[in-house]
């Protein structure tokens, strides 16, 4: 009986992951490219997909957003500490249980409920300038630019709300973003997610859906991530690159012959057991879950 319940839970999570991926691909829009990029011949069947947290940005984008909200008295600093602890537990554990994902989803719902899409976007613009702009890894940004210079589209793929992810993509001059989609009616968030958070297998579904929509040949595409949770996404493209990898992804990358790039200092990389190849995550939804704590305790 317990085996059957486990299978049912797995099937339900897979269904929600597929819904989340399809919704994210549907919500993704190609952003207008800077003037200087418009004369580059387009490679229409190849693209690059970048995870955000600890891959292209130092730390978790949604946690930086939470810090900005706390500074605006959206919730207390003690709540922010709880969010940080949730993030640490998630990173150390590597993966969440079905119950953990369900709890995170419920908390994330109460965070967005009643707020407008316009408000989230406005705050995201402000907080990006204040707390995120200087957190971009130059090395990973250079990798993204390499793909742009080759005429390829570059998409972010993250559990962060798609509105915030799109702001990050636009500020970096990228093509667009795949992110978690929260349902809204008349511009107001309803408190429901479309499917699940864009995490783990959901990212792979989103990449496949976008590739089908955009006519991409996944064998010619490249994906970048720091987390073992993103192995499903890394596995659907022709070229996978581990950037600032956690120990789990480092092991997978070595076994599969994936390239490893580390833009952290050699000292920091050594402390966590990751080789500094060039000498130069967690899933944001885990932190997004904490954003609900204020509403659940007032």
MOVENUR-V479658 format. One record per residue. N is the residue number from 1. RES is the residue in three letters. PHI is phi in whole degrees, -180 to 180 (* if undefined). PSI is psi in whole degrees, -180 to 180 (NA if undefined). Layout:
n = [N N]
res = [RES RES]
phi = [PHI PHI]
psi = [PSI PSI]
This chain:
n = [1 2 3 4 5 6 7 8 9 10 11 12 13 14 15 16 17 18 19 20 21 22 23 24 25 26 27 28 29 30 31 32 33 34 35 36 37 38 39 40 41 42 43 44 45 46 47 48 49 50 51 52 53 54 55 56 57 58 59 60 61 62 63 64 65 66 67 68 69 70 71 72 73 74 75 76 77 78 79 80 81 82 83 84 85 86 87 88 89 90 91 92 93 94 95 96 97 98 99 100 101 102 103 104 105 106 107 108 109 110 111 112 113 114 115 116 117 118 119 120 121 122 123 124 125 126 127 128 129 130 131 132 133 134 135 136 137 138 139 140 141 142 143 144 145 146 147 148 149 150 151 152 153 154 155 156 157 158 159 160 161 162 163 164 165 166 167 168 169 170 171 172 173 174 175 176 177 178 179 180 181 182 183 184 185 186 187 188 189 190 191 192 193 194 195 196 197 198 199 200 201 202 203 204 205 206 207 208 209 210 211 212 213 214 215 216 217 218 219 220 221 222 223 224 225 226 227 228 229 230 231 232 233 234 235 236 237 238 239 240 241 242 243 244 245 246 247 248 249 250 251 252 253 254 255 256 257 258 259 260 261 262 263 264 265 266 267 268 269 270 271 272 273 274 275 276 277 278 279 280 281 282 283 284 285 286 287 288 289 290 291 292 293 294 295 296 297 298]
res = [UNK UNK UNK UNK UNK UNK UNK UNK UNK UNK UNK UNK UNK UNK UNK UNK UNK UNK UNK UNK UNK UNK UNK UNK UNK UNK UNK UNK UNK UNK UNK UNK UNK UNK UNK UNK UNK UNK UNK UNK UNK UNK UNK UNK UNK UNK UNK UNK UNK UNK UNK UNK UNK UNK UNK UNK UNK UNK UNK UNK UNK UNK UNK UNK UNK UNK UNK UNK UNK UNK UNK UNK UNK UNK UNK UNK UNK UNK UNK UNK UNK UNK UNK UNK UNK UNK UNK UNK UNK UNK UNK UNK UNK UNK UNK UNK UNK UNK UNK UNK UNK UNK UNK UNK UNK UNK UNK UNK UNK UNK UNK UNK UNK UNK UNK UNK UNK UNK UNK UNK UNK UNK UNK UNK UNK UNK UNK UNK UNK UNK UNK UNK UNK UNK UNK UNK UNK UNK UNK UNK UNK UNK UNK UNK UNK UNK UNK UNK UNK UNK UNK UNK UNK UNK UNK UNK UNK UNK UNK UNK UNK UNK UNK UNK UNK UNK UNK UNK UNK UNK UNK UNK UNK UNK UNK UNK UNK UNK UNK UNK UNK UNK UNK UNK UNK UNK UNK UNK UNK UNK UNK UNK UNK UNK UNK UNK UNK UNK UNK UNK UNK UNK UNK UNK UNK UNK UNK UNK UNK UNK UNK UNK UNK UNK UNK UNK UNK UNK UNK UNK UNK UNK UNK UNK UNK UNK UNK UNK UNK UNK UNK UNK UNK UNK UNK UNK UNK UNK UNK UNK UNK UNK UNK UNK UNK UNK UNK UNK UNK UNK UNK UNK UNK UNK UNK UNK UNK UNK UNK UNK UNK UNK UNK UNK UNK UNK UNK UNK UNK UNK UNK UNK UNK UNK UNK UNK UNK UNK UNK UNK UNK UNK UNK UNK UNK UNK UNK UNK UNK UNK UNK UNK UNK UNK UNK UNK UNK UNK]
phi = [* -65 -64 -64 -63 -63 -65 -63 -63 -63 -65 -67 -64 -66 -64 -67 -63 -65 -63 -63 -64 -65 -65 -65 -65 -67 -78 -69 -125 -79 -83 -67 -85 -57 -52 -67 -92 -75 -90 -77 -58 -85 -96 -76 -110 -121 -154 -124 -123 -118 -63 -100 -65 67 -107 -105 -130 -70 83 -97 -59 -71 -73 -61 -63 -63 -59 -65 -68 -63 -64 -96 64 -70 -157 -85 -65 -66 -63 -61 -62 -62 -62 -62 -63 -60 -64 -62 -62 -67 -65 -68 -72 86 -139 -103 -78 -60 -66 -66 -64 -62 -63 -61 -63 -63 -68 -62 -61 -70 -66 -86 -57 88 -93 -92 -61 -61 -64 -61 -68 -63 -66 -62 -61 -64 -72 -59 -63 -76 -127 -113 -56 -90 -103 -78 -72 -58 -63 -70 -60 -66 -63 -62 -65 -57 -69 -62 -66 -88 82 -95 -79 -127 -117 -84 -134 -152 -77 -59 -50 -60 -64 -71 -61 -68 -61 -61 -61 -65 -65 -92 73 -91 -73 170 -145 -105 -144 -65 -106 -100 -66 -138 -129 53 80 -119 -66 -86 95 -121 -96 -88 78 -122 -63 -80 -143 59 -58 -61 -64 -63 -62 -64 -64 -63 -64 -66 -61 -65 -68 -94 73 -86 -97 -59 -67 -100 -97 -128 -129 -128 -160 -102 -115 -65 -64 -97 -55 -57 -67 -63 -82 -92 -109 -74 -130 -116 -129 -90 -113 48 -70 -75 -62 -65 -70 -58 -65 -62 -61 -66 -67 -95 75 -79 -69 -121 -128 -129 -104 -80 -66 -58 -65 -67 -62 -64 -61 -105 77 -120 -68 -91 -65 -96 66 -46 * -23 -72 -62 -62 -64 -82 -56 -60 -69 -62 -82 -57 -58 -72 -81 -115 -82]
psi = [-45 -33 -42 -43 -39 -41 -41 -42 -42 -41 -39 -42 -39 -39 -45 -36 -41 -41 -43 -42 -44 -41 -40 -43 -38 -37 -19 133 146 125 154 130 152 153 -43 -18 -9 -18 -3 125 135 136 98 -15 3 148 168 143 124 125 159 -63 121 3 -60 -19 139 123 -171 124 -39 -28 -38 -40 -42 -39 -42 -38 -39 -39 -24 15 26 -32 176 162 -32 -35 -39 -39 -42 -39 -43 -42 -39 -41 -44 -45 -39 -43 -41 -41 -29 -43 154 153 168 -41 -37 -42 -41 -43 -43 -40 -45 -40 -41 -34 -45 -22 -47 -22 129 -12 153 154 -40 -41 -46 -42 -42 -47 -36 -41 -47 -46 -30 -48 -39 -42 -10 -33 -37 9 6 131 117 -39 -44 -37 -38 -37 -43 -42 -34 -43 -40 -42 -22 5 14 150 147 120 139 146 111 154 -11 147 139 -30 -44 -40 -38 -36 -46 -45 -45 -42 -28 0 26 177 -42 -167 144 122 178 134 120 135 141 150 124 38 7 131 135 -17 13 142 151 103 -126 -179 150 87 141 -125 -28 -35 -41 -41 -41 -44 -43 -43 -43 -40 -41 -41 -40 -3 33 146 105 -24 -21 4 162 143 146 136 162 -12 142 -20 -20 11 -40 -44 -44 -27 -14 -6 168 -31 124 137 127 120 125 50 147 172 -37 -45 -36 -44 -45 -44 -41 -41 -36 -3 25 149 145 129 133 120 6 166 154 -37 -46 -41 -40 -37 -33 10 31 126 142 88 -46 -4 9 NA -87 -180 128 -27 -27 -35 -36 -33 -38 -22 -18 -12 -39 -47 -27 -14 -7 NA]
